[in-house]
Amino acid sequence: MNSIPTMTKNLLIVNFLAFVATWVLGRSGIDLNSMLGLHFFMANDFQIYQLVTYMFLHGGFTHIFFNMFALWMFGAVVERVWGPKKFLFYYISCGIGAGLVQEIAQYINYVALGLDTFERVNLGGTLMMTADYLNLWTTIGASGAVYAILLAFGMIFPNERLFIIPFPFPIKAKWLVVGYIAIELFSALSGPGDGVAHTAHLGGMLFGFIMIRYWKKHPESSNRFGRNRGQEFFDNMKRRFDERKQASDRRRWVDDPDEEPRYTEEPPKPRRKNQEEIDAILDKIRKSGYDSLTKEEKKKLFDQSREN
């Protein structure tokens, strides 16, 4: 796990430790999901801290596996671009935002079912106090924050092609994000019943979108996160570009029909022009942050990094 950025690695560890703790303590009769999961705000068991703790709990191995796989796959890339402080702030904020949206959705359901007018509810033929029934409305999982990370990856690298099972062809990241939004929106509008908090997923992406758009319009707001690994990421990239440029400066391509193609002194002009464009983009990142780049500048930087 040495190659995984610090904050992504720590989040993976905390989530797995919480999963193990839930299983171990559950065998002793201690239900962490009930204590730390996010309850409906009108339920007796609701606590404000649950807006944070709920995102570190999971309902089963499949649940945590897919969330952590997505966090590792996309979170590592986003953290390298943003740095650990900005990445953690985004992750936690979007997780809280997802919880708030889920609370709003539950309140709408609460009013639609008329639960405010009933003292008891009929649950599968069994009468239950409405207050006890509301305590069952519990949300757990990192999905809201993870979906926000997926959105961030799609907005940073919209044209990056990904292979997603079961599709036999690559899909651009931006279309993958749009597809997930459509699926979650359709599932949310279809009504509850599958046990998945689709509105929380959409809520995490909504908060993530608002935050990224704000940072893009106000790049100076990212300065409070200080110099971080995101800056180092681009410094390392510039160093690789400089090394490549120096190698090119010592040779020039010569295509002589009487000889084997070879390099001589003085670099080709197109290469020098391209390097100057990359240098200008990297300078812009240092001054205003990655979010200040245009789509064309991001694409040029990403294409050049793949060549290196």
Disulfide bonds with the S-S distance in Angstrom:
none
